[in-house]
Every structure is written in C-alpha cells, then in structure tokens.
Amino acid sequence: MSDFASVNASNLPEVAPSTLHGFFGIIAGEPVETSPPLLRPQFRGGLPPRVLRRIREYVEAHLESSISLQDLADTAGLSASHFTRAFKQSEGVTPYRYLLQRRVQRSLELLAGTKLALAEIATASGFADQSHFCRRFRDIVGVTPSSYRWSTR
C-alpha cells in the first residue's frame, strides 16, 4: 500500500483560504488580487548603498558611451570579479544586464517622446549599432522598437 493512502483531511497542513482562492481563481480565469511585488529582493552583503548610488550615477552619466566592467569596478573601488559578485547580490542582475536594461529604458523614453530615427536612438542610448539595439530591445521588451513606437502613438 502506498504512503498516499494514509493521507486524509485531518493530517493535511492548514492552507489560508485566500491562497486557495488565488490558485483556483487563476485556473478559472478570474482576476486575482495579489500584493505588489517587491522591487528587488533584499539580500545581506553586496555593495554598500553609497557605492551602489555612485555606480548608478556613473551609468546614467555615461550611458551613451562605452562602459566597461573595469570602469564600474574602478568606480566602486573593487576588483572586477569582486564587483560583479557584489553587484549581482545587491541588484539581482549582472552589471552587463543592468546596463542593457538602463539603455533599453532610455530608448523607450526616446521612442515615445521623439521622432528620431532608430539608428539615432540606438546611438543616443549607448548601443553599438541599430542591429544590436533592435536585438536587445526585443529580448528585454518583447516587441521590436518600431512596434513599440507605433503602439505609443
């Protein structure tokens, strides 16, 4: 006889009704109330807040130019490998991914607010060329830059 035969309602763990409603509401296609997601998980360790702020300011100030991992590590006063681990622990993404996300965010603003050509937006956002910009934009946003621009009009 299996172990499952001995399971009955009296020895199951207590589950909050809201949890069950949320689970079954998803199955039934009903809207489900959820608490707002945390912006980023809280971790112990990582970079101190002042160093993290300095890194963010550096990225914002130099977004349109080439930013190397060594530039960021020097700004933090750490070796490249230690900086990468500490940054990922603090932000939840690698420095390269963070830089891509910030560049795509800048391009979203430019696509919605200007009539610049895609090649000009790519350069202003710090991408090497329009092709690289379009690939990374589609990876992160899920649609092409042209499609996004048309959807904002």
ABEGO torsion letter per residue (X at the ends): XBAAAABBAAABBBBBAAAAAAAAAAAAGBBBBBBBBBABBBBBEEBBAAAAAAAAAAAAAAAABBBBAAAAAAAAGBBAAAAAAAAAAAAGBBAAAAAAAAAAAAAAAAAAABABBAAAAAAAAGBABAAAAAAAAAAAAGBBAAAAAAAAX
